[in-house]
Amino acid sequence: MLQRRIARMFCLFAALAAFAAGAPLLAQDNLVQGHLAQDNLAQDHLAQGKKLRAALDALIAAYPDALAGHDATRLRWRDGTLMRLADGDENKTVAELLRHASIIDQLRLPYPRGPLDKPPAADADPGRYRDTAFFTKMYGDCHKGAVAPHLVSLPWLPKTWGKSIRITSINGVDKELRAVSAEIDALPDKIKHAAYPIAGTYNCRAVADTGEPSPHSYGIAIDLNTAFSDYWYWRPHDGPIVYRNRMPQQIVSIFEKHGFIWGGKWYHYDTMHFEYRPELLGAH
């Protein structure tokens, strides 16, 4: 009996000694893990800061006639106007981003140039968040007659269709669209037929599902042939949106080459839609 008691006491002391020795090690390990987590968080913030600066630099490069530069909080226009980059709300819902985007918000999602290897992720709409004040400052308010004086006419696909369309001349959008037209006009008939007849360019109206000014109201967008187009809003959308597209990649690539993003890269897809947003294409 005595030997059993001694053995039990020895085991108890051994367990206590092991616990006492292990406790500091556990505390040290937790401390190290905490420092590593802080380092990772700091690195994430640094990477995000670099991406943001790169996106803002691309914004300045995309519109050199209008924009002069930026600092950490403001965008500087060439006429001296200063515009805040953010509005202080970093937790907006998608609906709020679509209606009340800041300049930072409109650069939030990277645009995937080139062919898509899979449908856009849920709520991934790069370029669909727009700061209304930014675009109104850049192109004017159509309701006040400020856009129309800058519109020019050009023939769309002159060798194939040839009807006149209107687009803004600000930032050379008309020149880029004229180049797009010439390149699409050279494509095979079965491909370029998706590009005409068009559904519209300049139109002083709002976006159907948000009520915010459409890029068409600034004269920077074109909608192509609806017979080859798919639009999420035209289909039942009570649940997850099922992606659809019939727009030829050759046409998309030509538009992207000249600074136009494509609505087919959005979860809320609009495959007829192209708008001039060179900042999202690395200032093309």
Backbone torsions as a table, in degrees:
resi	resn	phi	psi	omega
1	MET	NA	-44.8	-178.8
2	LEU	-61.6	-40.9	-179.9
3	GLN	-63.6	-38.7	179.0
4	ARG	-64.6	-41.3	179.3
5	ARG	-63.6	-43.3	179.2
6	ILE	-61.3	-40.6	179.6
7	ALA	-63.8	-42.4	-179.9
8	ARG	-63.8	-42.9	179.3
9	MET	-63.8	-39.1	178.9
10	PHE	-61.6	-43.0	178.8
11	CYS	-64.0	-39.4	-180.0
12	LEU	-64.4	-46.1	179.6
13	PHE	-62.7	-38.9	179.6
14	ALA	-63.4	-41.0	179.7
15	ALA	-65.8	-42.9	178.7
16	LEU	-63.3	-40.5	179.4
17	ALA	-64.1	-42.0	179.8
18	ALA	-64.6	-39.8	179.6
19	PHE	-64.7	-44.8	-179.2
20	ALA	-62.5	-38.6	179.5
21	ALA	-72.5	-32.8	-175.3
22	GLY	-80.9	-25.4	-176.1
23	ALA	-60.3	-48.3	177.6
24	PRO	-61.7	-37.4	179.9
25	LEU	-63.0	-40.8	179.2
26	LEU	-64.5	-41.8	178.2
27	ALA	-63.0	-42.9	178.4
28	GLN	-62.0	-42.5	-179.9
29	ASP	-62.1	-42.4	177.8
30	ASN	-63.2	-37.6	179.2
31	LEU	-65.0	-43.7	178.5
32	VAL	-61.9	-44.6	179.2
33	GLN	-61.6	-37.4	178.1
34	GLY	-64.3	-41.6	178.0
35	HIS	-64.7	-40.6	178.8
36	LEU	-62.7	-41.7	178.9
37	ALA	-63.0	-40.8	178.2
38	GLN	-64.8	-40.5	178.6
39	ASP	-63.0	-43.0	179.5
40	ASN	-63.8	-40.1	178.7
41	LEU	-64.6	-42.0	178.5
42	ALA	-63.7	-40.3	178.2
43	GLN	-65.5	-38.2	177.4
44	ASP	-62.8	-44.1	178.9
45	HIS	-63.4	-40.0	179.4
46	LEU	-64.0	-44.0	179.1
47	ALA	-63.7	-41.9	178.4
48	GLN	-64.2	-38.6	178.1
49	GLY	-63.6	-40.2	178.0
50	LYS	-65.5	-41.8	178.6
51	LYS	-63.8	-40.2	179.8
52	LEU	-65.2	-44.9	178.7
53	ARG	-61.5	-40.1	178.5
54	ALA	-64.1	-40.8	179.1
55	ALA	-65.6	-40.2	178.5
56	LEU	-69.2	-37.1	176.1
57	ASP	-63.0	-39.0	177.5
58	ALA	-65.8	-35.6	177.5
59	LEU	-62.6	-45.5	178.9
60	ILE	-63.3	-43.1	-178.7
61	ALA	-66.5	-28.8	-177.3
62	ALA	-73.2	-27.7	-176.1
63	TYR	-130.2	62.6	-173.4
64	PRO	-64.7	-25.8	179.9
65	ASP	-76.0	-21.3	-175.6
66	ALA	-107.1	-35.1	-172.4
67	LEU	-109.1	138.7	-177.8
68	ALA	-103.3	-29.7	-178.6
69	GLY	165.9	-168.9	179.7
70	HIS	-156.0	158.3	167.7
71	ASP	-119.0	-156.0	-175.6
72	ALA	-72.6	-20.3	-173.9
73	THR	-127.6	-15.0	-172.8
74	ARG	-136.0	149.5	172.6
75	LEU	-99.0	135.1	-177.6
76	ARG	-111.6	121.3	178.2
77	TRP	-88.4	159.4	-177.8
78	ARG	-68.5	-21.3	177.3
79	ASP	-86.6	6.2	178.2
80	GLY	96.3	-9.1	179.2
81	THR	-64.0	136.5	174.4
82	LEU	-111.4	132.7	-177.2
83	MET	-129.1	131.0	-179.5
84	ARG	-65.2	139.2	180.0
85	LEU	-77.9	-33.5	-176.7
86	ALA	-131.8	161.1	-179.4
87	ASP	-111.6	7.0	177.2
88	GLY	88.0	-7.0	-179.9
89	ASP	-104.8	105.4	-177.7
90	GLU	-100.4	5.8	-176.0
91	ASN	-124.3	39.3	-179.6
92	LYS	-72.4	146.3	170.3
93	THR	-75.7	169.7	177.6
94	VAL	-59.8	-42.6	179.4
95	ALA	-60.6	-39.5	179.5
96	GLU	-70.4	-37.1	177.7
97	LEU	-63.6	-37.5	-179.7
98	LEU	-70.0	-26.3	-175.8
99	ARG	-105.0	-25.0	-174.0
100	HIS	-138.3	50.2	-177.9
101	ALA	-75.6	145.2	170.5
102	SER	-95.6	177.6	177.1
103	ILE	-62.5	-41.5	177.6
104	ILE	-61.9	-41.2	-179.8
105	ASP	-60.2	-40.2	-175.2
106	GLN	-72.5	-12.1	175.8
107	LEU	-103.6	4.0	-171.0
108	ARG	-61.6	-42.0	-174.7
109	LEU	-105.1	128.4	177.6
110	PRO	-70.6	140.3	179.6
111	TYR	-89.7	127.1	-177.2
112	PRO	-85.0	93.6	-179.1
113	ARG	-68.5	143.6	179.3
114	GLY	95.5	-177.8	-177.5
115	PRO	-61.8	142.9	175.5
116	LEU	-79.9	135.5	175.8
117	ASP	-94.4	-10.5	175.4
118	LYS	-160.7	161.5	179.1
119	PRO	-60.8	153.3	178.2
120	PRO	-58.2	146.2	177.3
121	ALA	-67.5	161.2	-179.0
122	ALA	-54.5	127.0	177.8
123	ASP	65.5	13.7	174.8
124	ALA	-85.8	102.3	-177.5
125	ASP	-127.3	67.0	-175.5
126	PRO	-61.5	120.9	-178.0
127	GLY	97.7	-11.4	-178.0
128	ARG	-83.3	-19.6	172.2
129	TYR	-81.9	123.4	-177.3
130	ARG	-132.6	132.1	173.8
131	ASP	-81.3	107.3	-175.5
132	THR	-57.4	-40.8	-179.2
133	ALA	-62.7	-38.2	179.5
134	PHE	-63.4	-49.8	-176.3
135	PHE	-71.5	-33.3	176.6
136	THR	-68.2	-39.2	175.4
137	LYS	-63.1	-39.7	-176.4
138	MET	-72.4	-46.8	-169.9
139	TYR	-114.9	-14.2	179.3
140	GLY	102.5	166.4	178.1
141	ASP	-99.6	114.7	-176.3
142	CYS	-64.4	-29.2	-179.7
143	HIS	-71.2	-17.3	177.9
144	LYS	-104.1	9.7	178.1
145	GLY	74.3	18.2	-175.3
146	ALA	-88.2	-14.0	-178.4
147	VAL	-90.4	-42.9	-173.7
148	ALA	-53.2	-40.0	-178.8
149	PRO	-62.3	-18.3	-178.6
150	HIS	-99.2	-0.3	-179.9
151	LEU	-77.9	139.9	174.6
152	VAL	-126.7	157.3	178.6
153	SER	-100.7	143.9	175.0
154	LEU	-148.7	150.3	179.5
155	PRO	-78.6	131.6	180.0
156	TRP	-94.8	122.9	-176.6
157	LEU	50.5	65.0	-172.6
158	PRO	-59.5	-27.8	179.9
159	LYS	-83.3	-12.5	-173.3
160	THR	-120.9	-46.4	-175.9
161	TRP	-119.3	-56.4	168.2
162	GLY	78.6	5.1	179.6
163	LYS	-80.0	154.2	-174.6
164	SER	-83.0	138.9	174.9
165	ILE	-126.1	160.0	-179.7
166	ARG	-115.1	135.9	-178.0
167	ILE	-148.7	156.7	-179.1
168	THR	-72.5	151.3	175.7
169	SER	-96.5	-8.5	179.0
170	ILE	-63.6	138.9	-178.0
171	ASN	62.4	14.7	179.0
172	GLY	68.7	25.6	-179.2
173	VAL	-60.3	-39.5	-179.9
174	ASP	-62.3	-38.0	179.7
175	LYS	-67.3	-41.1	178.6
176	GLU	-65.9	-40.5	-179.4
177	LEU	-69.8	-32.8	176.2
178	ARG	-64.0	-39.2	177.5
179	ALA	-67.4	-39.5	175.5
180	VAL	-58.9	-46.1	-179.2
181	SER	-58.2	-44.9	-178.6
182	ALA	-63.7	-39.7	-178.0
183	GLU	-72.7	-39.7	177.6
184	ILE	-66.9	-36.5	-179.8
185	ASP	-59.8	-24.1	-178.7
186	ALA	-88.8	-3.9	179.8
187	LEU	-76.8	161.5	174.6
188	PRO	-58.7	150.4	-175.2
189	ASP	-55.7	-42.5	-175.5
190	LYS	-67.0	-21.4	178.0
191	ILE	-89.9	-49.6	-173.9
192	LYS	-72.0	-12.6	178.5
193	HIS	-63.8	-20.0	176.1
194	ALA	-69.7	-13.6	-176.2
195	ALA	-97.8	-1.2	178.3
196	TYR	-155.4	155.6	-9.4
197	PRO	-65.7	148.2	-177.0
198	ILE	-79.4	161.3	178.3
199	ALA	-95.8	-12.2	176.6
200	GLY	151.8	158.9	172.9
201	THR	-126.2	-104.3	-178.8
202	TYR	-65.8	131.9	177.2
203	ASN	-160.4	118.6	-177.8
204	CYS	-77.6	84.9	-175.4
205	ARG	-147.1	174.1	178.1
206	ALA	-102.0	162.8	173.5
207	VAL	-70.0	136.8	-171.6
208	ALA	-57.6	-42.9	-171.7
209	ASP	-99.0	-1.5	-179.3
210	THR	-122.7	-26.1	-176.4
211	GLY	81.1	-2.0	178.0
212	GLU	-83.0	158.4	-179.7
213	PRO	-56.2	131.8	177.2
214	SER	-74.7	149.7	172.3
215	PRO	-60.1	-21.4	174.3
216	HIS	-64.3	-29.5	-179.1
217	SER	-72.0	-13.5	176.2
218	TYR	-99.8	-5.0	-179.2
219	GLY	75.4	28.9	-177.2
220	ILE	-117.6	10.7	-174.5
221	ALA	-132.6	155.1	175.8
222	ILE	-139.2	138.3	173.2
223	ASP	-109.3	130.9	-176.0
224	LEU	-90.3	-159.2	-172.6
225	ASN	-63.9	117.6	-178.4
226	THR	-65.5	-21.6	179.3
227	ALA	-66.7	-19.0	179.5
228	PHE	-113.8	17.6	-170.1
229	SER	-117.9	155.2	176.2
230	ASP	-133.5	139.2	-176.5
231	TYR	-138.4	123.6	-174.8
232	TRP	-57.2	-32.1	-174.8
233	TYR	-72.9	-18.1	178.7
234	TRP	-81.9	-9.9	-174.7
235	ARG	-116.0	161.1	176.8
236	PRO	-56.4	132.5	-177.2
237	HIS	-140.9	41.8	176.3
238	ASP	-74.4	-29.0	179.8
239	GLY	-117.0	-154.4	178.3
240	PRO	-57.5	140.8	-178.3
241	ILE	-83.5	129.2	178.4
242	VAL	-93.1	121.6	-174.7
243	TYR	-70.4	139.1	177.0
244	ARG	-140.1	143.6	177.5
245	ASN	-159.5	136.6	174.3
246	ARG	-130.7	8.7	-179.3
247	MET	-78.8	125.9	-179.2
248	PRO	-61.7	139.4	-179.5
249	GLN	-63.0	-31.4	180.0
250	GLN	-58.8	-39.5	179.4
251	ILE	-69.0	-43.8	179.1
252	VAL	-59.4	-45.2	-178.0
253	SER	-62.2	-37.8	178.7
254	ILE	-65.2	-45.1	178.2
255	PHE	-61.2	-46.6	-178.9
256	GLU	-62.6	-36.0	177.8
257	LYS	-57.2	-31.3	-175.8
258	HIS	-106.8	19.9	170.8
259	GLY	93.2	10.3	-179.9
260	PHE	-103.3	129.7	173.2
261	ILE	-86.7	162.6	-174.5
262	TRP	-117.5	133.3	177.9
263	GLY	-67.5	-9.5	175.3
264	GLY	-76.4	-5.5	176.4
265	LYS	-93.0	9.3	-179.2
266	TRP	-104.0	147.0	171.1
267	TYR	-59.8	-43.6	173.2
268	HIS	-87.1	72.4	-167.1
269	TYR	-67.2	147.6	176.8
270	ASP	-145.8	83.9	-164.9
271	THR	-75.6	-10.0	174.8
272	MET	-85.0	-11.7	-165.8
273	HIS	-95.1	131.2	172.4
274	PHE	-133.7	136.7	178.3
275	GLU	-138.2	149.1	-175.5
276	TYR	-77.8	107.5	179.7
277	ARG	-142.6	64.5	-173.3
278	PRO	-61.3	-22.4	179.3
279	GLU	-63.1	-27.5	-179.7
280	LEU	-85.2	-4.8	178.4
281	LEU	-115.2	27.1	-178.5
282	GLY	67.0	34.5	-177.3
283	ALA	59.0	22.5	-178.8
284	HIS	32.7	NA	NA
